[in-house]
């Protein structure tokens, strides 16, 4: 895993300064102990990879999503995905990249029936309230901005241990490095620790 040369995300920070953030050099499809895993930079790509995973039989419709993130990502997009678009992976790709953003990709997946239930963890309290559960149709959706400096009040090692416990139960892993929200070297460090096999 390495940071690429192309801008993957641009936005104004809290001081109204434009931040141009580089993403990953390559998206990666791999596995974790036999569980398919997609690794990419911006979290809206989860939407496309959920459809691809459905197409490949990794998950079934109405999957449960366990969402580990610094944000909920449940804002409403400007429009949902049509049935015609949802039936064509190329159109799903276009919708993912030209309609969705990192904060609004979960609602259309629910509306279209790809996912049903969401367990969202954005705090230490929610970590403690949501121990891993056995589920044969579980997407573990990890945003590595959960390891951003502003969330250092939650112990790093606790986040790693907790997330790995959920990864053990997953049918599918989608993992993003969130270039705007966390230093990419820090994100890659967390990713490497998550993938260390014990």
C-alpha positions as CSV (number, residue, x, y, z in Angstrom):
1,X,0.0,0.0,0.0
2,X,1.3,3.4,-0.9
3,X,0.1,6.9,-1.5
4,X,-0.2,7.9,-5.2
5,X,0.4,11.1,-7.0
6,X,-3.1,11.9,-8.0
7,X,-5.6,14.1,-6.1
8,X,-8.4,11.9,-4.7
9,X,-10.3,14.5,-2.6
10,X,-10.5,18.2,-2.4
11,X,-12.4,20.3,0.0
12,X,-12.0,23.4,2.2
13,X,-10.8,22.9,5.8
14,X,-12.2,24.6,8.9
15,X,-10.0,27.7,8.0
16,X,-11.5,27.9,4.5
17,X,-8.2,26.7,2.9
18,X,-8.5,24.3,0.0
19,X,-7.0,21.0,0.8
20,X,-5.9,18.8,-2.1
21,X,-5.4,15.3,-0.8
22,X,-3.7,12.4,-2.6
23,X,-5.2,9.0,-2.4
24,X,-3.9,5.5,-2.8
25,X,-1.7,4.6,-5.8
26,X,-3.8,1.6,-6.4
27,X,-7.1,0.1,-5.1
28,X,-6.5,-3.4,-3.8
29,X,-8.6,-6.5,-3.8
30,X,-7.3,-9.0,-1.3
31,X,-8.6,-11.2,1.5
32,X,-8.3,-11.5,5.2
33,X,-8.3,-15.1,6.3
34,X,-10.3,-16.0,3.3
35,X,-12.8,-13.1,3.6
36,X,-12.8,-10.9,0.4
37,X,-11.5,-7.4,1.2
38,X,-11.5,-4.2,-1.0
39,X,-9.1,-1.4,0.0
40,X,-9.5,2.1,-1.6
41,X,-9.3,5.8,-0.7
42,X,-12.7,7.5,-0.6
43,X,-15.5,5.7,1.3
44,X,-18.2,6.2,-1.4
45,X,-16.4,3.5,-3.3
46,X,-17.9,1.1,-0.7
47,X,-21.2,1.4,-2.6
48,X,-19.7,0.1,-5.9
49,X,-17.8,-2.7,-4.2
50,X,-21.0,-3.9,-2.3
51,X,-22.7,-4.3,-5.7
52,X,-19.6,-6.1,-7.1
53,X,-19.6,-8.4,-4.0
54,X,-23.3,-9.1,-4.5
55,X,-22.6,-10.0,-8.1
56,X,-19.8,-12.3,-7.1
57,X,-21.8,-14.0,-4.4
58,X,-19.7,-12.8,-1.5
59,X,-22.8,-11.3,0.1
60,X,-26.6,-11.5,-0.3
61,X,-29.1,-8.7,-0.4
62,X,-30.2,-7.1,2.9
63,X,-26.7,-7.5,4.4
64,X,-25.9,-6.0,7.8
65,X,-23.2,-3.3,7.7
66,X,-21.0,-2.9,10.7
67,X,-19.7,0.7,10.1
68,X,-16.4,1.7,11.9
69,X,-15.8,5.3,11.1
70,X,-15.2,8.8,12.4
71,X,-18.5,9.8,10.7
72,X,-22.0,8.2,10.1
73,X,-22.0,8.7,6.3
74,X,-25.8,8.8,6.2
75,X,-26.6,12.1,4.5
76,X,-29.0,11.9,1.6
77,X,-27.6,12.1,-1.9
78,X,-29.2,14.4,-4.5
79,X,-30.9,11.3,-5.9
80,X,-31.2,7.6,-5.4
81,X,-30.0,4.9,-7.8
82,X,-32.5,3.8,-10.3
83,X,-33.4,0.1,-10.8
84,X,-31.9,0.3,-14.3
85,X,-28.6,1.7,-12.9
86,X,-28.5,-0.9,-10.1
87,X,-28.8,-3.7,-12.6
88,X,-25.6,-2.7,-14.5
89,X,-22.2,-2.5,-12.7
90,X,-20.9,0.1,-15.1
91,X,-23.8,2.4,-14.2
92,X,-23.3,1.6,-10.5
93,X,-19.7,2.7,-11.0
94,X,-20.9,6.0,-12.6
95,X,-23.4,6.6,-9.9
96,X,-20.8,5.9,-7.2
97,X,-18.3,8.4,-8.7
98,X,-20.5,11.1,-10.1
99,X,-23.5,11.3,-7.7
100,X,-22.3,10.0,-4.4
101,X,-19.7,11.4,-2.0
102,X,-18.0,10.1,1.2
103,X,-20.9,11.2,3.4
104,X,-24.0,9.9,1.6
105,X,-23.4,6.5,0.1
106,X,-25.2,4.4,2.9
107,X,-28.9,5.6,2.4
108,X,-29.1,4.6,-1.3
109,X,-27.7,1.2,-0.5
110,X,-30.4,0.8,2.1
111,X,-33.2,2.1,-0.2
112,X,-32.1,-0.3,-3.0
113,X,-32.0,-3.3,-0.6
114,X,-28.3,-4.1,-0.8
115,X,-28.0,-3.4,3.0
116,X,-30.6,-3.6,5.6
117,X,-29.3,-3.0,9.1
118,X,-26.4,-0.7,10.1
119,X,-24.5,-0.8,13.3
120,X,-22.5,2.4,13.4
121,X,-19.5,2.9,15.7
122,X,-17.9,6.4,15.8
123,X,-17.0,6.5,19.5
124,X,-15.5,4.5,22.3
125,X,-18.9,4.1,24.0
126,X,-20.4,2.6,20.8
127,X,-17.4,0.3,20.6
128,X,-18.1,-1.0,24.1
129,X,-21.8,-1.4,23.4
130,X,-21.4,-3.4,20.2
131,X,-19.4,-6.6,20.7
132,X,-18.9,-8.8,17.6
133,X,-21.8,-11.0,16.6
134,X,-22.0,-14.0,14.3
135,X,-23.8,-13.1,11.1
136,X,-23.6,-15.0,7.8
137,X,-24.3,-11.8,5.7
138,X,-22.1,-9.2,7.3
139,X,-20.2,-6.3,5.7
140,X,-17.5,-4.8,7.9
141,X,-17.0,-1.3,6.5
142,X,-13.9,0.3,8.0
143,X,-12.9,4.0,7.5
144,X,-9.4,4.4,8.7
145,X,-10.1,7.9,9.8
146,X,-11.2,6.2,13.0
147,X,-7.4,6.3,13.6
148,X,-7.1,10.0,12.9
149,X,-5.3,12.1,15.5
150,X,-8.5,13.7,16.8
151,X,-9.7,10.3,17.9
152,X,-6.6,9.5,19.8
153,X,-8.6,9.7,23.0
154,X,-9.6,6.1,22.1
155,X,-6.6,3.9,22.6
156,X,-5.0,2.9,19.2
157,X,-4.5,-0.7,20.3
158,X,-8.1,-1.0,21.6
159,X,-9.4,0.1,18.2
160,X,-7.2,-2.4,16.4
161,X,-8.2,-5.3,18.7
162,X,-11.9,-4.4,18.5
163,X,-11.9,-4.0,14.7
164,X,-10.1,-7.2,14.1
165,X,-12.7,-9.1,16.2
166,X,-15.4,-7.8,13.9
167,X,-13.2,-8.6,10.8
168,X,-13.2,-12.3,12.0
169,X,-17.0,-12.4,11.5
170,X,-17.2,-10.6,8.2
171,X,-18.5,-11.9,4.9
172,X,-17.0,-8.9,3.2
173,X,-14.5,-6.2,4.2
174,X,-14.6,-2.7,2.6
175,X,-11.8,-0.4,3.9
176,X,-11.0,3.2,3.0
177,X,-8.1,5.4,3.8
178,X,-10.0,8.7,3.8
179,X,-7.3,11.1,2.4
180,X,-9.1,14.3,3.6
181,X,-9.7,13.1,7.2
182,X,-6.6,11.2,8.2
183,X,-2.9,11.4,7.2
184,X,-2.4,8.6,4.7
185,X,0.8,7.2,6.3
186,X,-1.1,6.9,9.6
187,X,-4.0,5.2,7.8
188,X,-1.7,2.7,6.1
189,X,0.0,2.0,9.5
190,X,-3.4,1.1,10.9
191,X,-4.3,-1.0,7.9
192,X,-1.1,-3.0,8.2
193,X,-1.8,-3.7,11.9
194,X,-5.3,-4.8,11.1
195,X,-4.0,-7.3,8.6
196,X,-1.3,-8.8,10.9
197,X,-2.4,-12.4,11.3
198,X,-2.2,-13.8,14.8
